[in-house]
């Protein structure tokens, strides 16, 4: 058992949060993480219809009585305004414990977040963004290192340095993200001063994750070197699996492709189709460098139990090294 500010404030057993995982964080996966003692998360982007969003929250609540969170990714060039406020309002009405924001500056939504009384977590890809989030009143700050799948920070600062600096220079409790996928990772994050970790890539290889088995098998056969960074030309840098879609995206960017042209490769619709059909090269597959640490496919409960067991072992090893 670990007792941290994360477990205490969120009312969870283990200091582990599931990442936002766009197009993957369905209710079944989120509920499984929460049932296993962590903080499950679902992503509002999967539910453009507000009634569907409310139904998804009710589905999670039917599968677990434990706390869970929602993720709202704010896109800098796409104002969502009242739609975001509606998501926040519905989540509060349904008793959601926490809300995570990521992407663009969330300042305009802070009054709504605070009024909702949900615990607010903000994902920061750099120390300067973490400082801003603290000033805005975030309850937790996720220090998202360069190893993360999806959108890493432009500063390209790794998780160890970013977590270390944020955890030891901020008053707000920090969660570590980017490359955390096992018990050794959790022990390292706690040793750096973090209150817990955020994992996305590890849960892709969970039995409860709906994606086609081909994608899970790809992870098992991949190494930490099998990701690439694409979408830089549209100021939306993205870490993804080194597959056909990502390579095609890079080739098109090198040729000066427009956003509209790139969307024929990177669109979420293509990603969803690939997840269903098992076409590994059919769409962009968001994974982090943590793929190099994943060697099996287990249930969420087994993953969580393994992480906690190994984390205790890792910390015991360190204590055994101390000289009396």
BELNORWO-V680756 format. One record per pair of residues at least 24 apart in sequence whose C-alpha atoms are under 7 Angstrom apart, sorted by the first residue. I is the first residue (numbers start at 0). J is the second residue. Records with the same first field share a line. If there is no record, write none. Layout:
I = J / J
This chain:
3 = 194
4 = 172 / 194
5 = 194 / 195
11 = 36 / 37 / 38 / 66
12 = 36 / 37
13 = 37
14 = 194 / 195 / 196
15 = 195 / 196 / 197
16 = 196 / 197 / 198
17 = 197 / 198 / 199
18 = 197 / 198 / 199
19 = 70
20 = 199
26 = 55 / 58 / 59
27 = 59 / 207
28 = 207 / 208
30 = 59 / 62 / 63
31 = 299
32 = 299
33 = 63 / 65 / 66 / 67
34 = 63 / 65
35 = 299 / 300 / 303
38 = 66 / 67 / 68
39 = 67 / 68
40 = 67 / 68 / 69 / 70
41 = 68 / 69 / 70
42 = 69 / 70 / 71
43 = 69 / 70 / 71
53 = 89
56 = 93
66 = 95 / 96
67 = 95 / 96 / 97
68 = 95 / 96 / 97 / 98
69 = 97 / 98 / 99
70 = 98 / 99 / 100
71 = 99 / 100 / 101
72 = 100 / 101 / 102
73 = 101 / 102 / 103
74 = 102 / 103
75 = 103
84 = 111
87 = 112
88 = 115
91 = 115 / 117
106 = 135
124 = 151 / 152
125 = 152 / 154 / 161
126 = 161 / 165
133 = 171
138 = 171
139 = 171 / 172 / 173
140 = 171 / 172 / 173 / 174
141 = 173 / 174 / 175 / 176
142 = 173 / 174 / 175 / 176
143 = 175 / 176 / 177
144 = 176 / 177
145 = 177
146 = 177 / 178 / 287 / 288
147 = 176 / 177 / 178 / 287 / 288
148 = 238 / 239 / 285 / 286 / 287
149 = 237 / 238 / 239 / 285 / 286
150 = 236 / 237 / 238
151 = 236 / 237 / 238
162 = 191 / 193
163 = 191 / 192
166 = 192 / 193
167 = 192
177 = 287
178 = 287 / 288 / 289
179 = 289
180 = 289 / 292
181 = 306
182 = 306 / 307 / 308 / 309 / 310
183 = 309 / 310 / 313
185 = 310
186 = 310 / 313 / 314
200 = 286 / 287 / 289 / 290
201 = 293
204 = 296
205 = 296 / 297 / 298 / 299
206 = 296 / 297 / 298
207 = 298 / 299
210 = 274 / 275
211 = 274 / 275 / 276 / 277
212 = 277
213 = 277 / 279
214 = 277 / 279
218 = 290
219 = 293 / 294 / 295
221 = 290 / 291
222 = 290 / 291
223 = 288 / 289 / 290 / 291
226 = 288
233 = 258
238 = 285 / 286 / 287
239 = 283 / 284 / 285 / 286
240 = 284 / 285 / 286
242 = 279 / 280
243 = 280 / 281
244 = 280 / 281 / 282 / 283
245 = 283
